[in-house]
Amino acid sequence: MIHRALVCLVGVALVAGCSKPAATAGGSAAPAAAASAAAAPAAATAPAATGPEVAGTYVGNGKAAVLTQVTAHVGEPFDDKPVTLLVFTAKDQGGDAKADFDALFGKFGDAIVVKVQPDGAVIGVDVVHSGLKEPGSVSISGVMTMQDYRAAGGQISGHLTSGGPTDVFGQKLVVDLTFHTKAP
């Protein structure tokens, strides 16, 4: 009986030891990255993305904008879940560590900043578009959805859409973008 209990305890210890995330060079694990990776719905590896970083439509009040770049950044957790900020811009972000903030103030021209959770749920969007009546950013929620969201193999990809023309505070907005970028 004692032998079985000892074998069981050793087995539990092995499972627990093998289940811990890998430690970084400093000896501590990166819990946010591990939680994000564990919660990601995609497979452990993803095929390399090809084609442009961003492709599709971004129209404000009938005026088209061309978004050419997307970057991903670690956002503040929401509802105890990690958040990734996807920053779509018309101009090169040049490695700006505060791209999400600077995009809201027009530094990169027309832009969209999307807050997305590991399962692809969009929890907030800020849009900047030269076709909108008021300059600056407009915060919206419940308008955009993410389809085919993948976060694996160091890459993030998906399809951000407004589902056709939508009314945003009396203005028409259309978003239909496919994208891929390096994970934060």
RAPETA-V296453 format. One record per backbone hydrogen bond with DSSP energy under -0.5 kcal/mol. NH is the residue of the N-H (numbers start at 0). CO is the residue of the C=O. E is the energy in kcal/mol with one decimal. If there is no record, write none. Layout:
((NH/CO/E) (NH/CO/E))
This chain:
((4/0/-2.0) (5/1/-2.4) (6/2/-2.4) (7/3/-2.5) (8/4/-2.4) (9/5/-2.4) (10/6/-2.2) (11/7/-2.4) (12/8/-2.5) (13/9/-2.3) (14/10/-2.2) (15/11/-2.7) (16/12/-2.6) (17/13/-2.3) (18/14/-1.1) (19/15/-0.6) (19/16/-0.6) (23/27/-2.0) (26/23/-2.2) (29/21/-0.5) (30/28/-1.0) (33/29/-2.4) (34/30/-2.9) (35/31/-2.4) (36/32/-2.7) (37/33/-2.6) (38/34/-2.0) (39/35/-1.1) (40/117/-0.8) (54/177/-2.2) (56/175/-2.3) (57/64/-0.5) (58/173/-2.6) (59/62/-2.4) (60/171/-3.2) (62/59/-2.0) (63/61/-0.6) (64/57/-2.6) (66/64/-0.7) (67/88/-2.1) (68/88/-2.0) (70/86/-1.6) (72/84/-2.3) (74/82/-3.1) (77/80/-2.5) (80/77/-1.4) (82/74/-0.5) (83/115/-3.0) (84/72/-3.3) (85/83/-0.6) (85/113/-2.8) (86/70/-2.9) (86/84/-0.6) (87/85/-0.7) (87/111/-3.1) (88/68/-2.6) (89/107/-1.1) (89/109/-1.7) (90/107/-1.7) (95/92/-1.9) (98/95/-1.3) (101/97/-3.0) (102/98/-2.5) (103/99/-0.9) (103/100/-0.6) (104/100/-0.5) (104/101/-1.0) (105/102/-1.6) (106/101/-1.9) (108/105/-1.6) (110/127/-2.7) (111/87/-2.2) (112/125/-2.7) (113/85/-2.7) (113/111/-0.5) (114/123/-2.9) (115/83/-2.6) (115/113/-0.6) (116/120/-2.4) (117/81/-0.6) (119/116/-2.8) (122/114/-2.7) (122/120/-0.6) (123/114/-0.9) (124/139/-2.1) (125/112/-2.3) (126/137/-2.6) (127/110/-3.0) (128/135/-0.5) (131/128/-1.7) (137/126/-2.3) (139/124/-3.3) (144/160/-2.6) (146/158/-2.8) (149/156/-2.7) (151/154/-1.8) (152/43/-0.9) (154/151/-1.9) (155/180/-2.8) (156/149/-2.4) (157/178/-1.8) (158/146/-2.2) (159/176/-2.7) (160/144/-2.5) (161/174/-2.7) (162/174/-0.5) (165/172/-2.3) (167/165/-0.5) (167/170/-3.6) (168/166/-0.5) (170/167/-0.9) (172/165/-2.4) (173/58/-2.6) (175/56/-2.7) (176/159/-3.0) (177/54/-2.8) (178/157/-2.2) (179/52/-1.7) (180/155/-2.4) (182/153/-2.5))
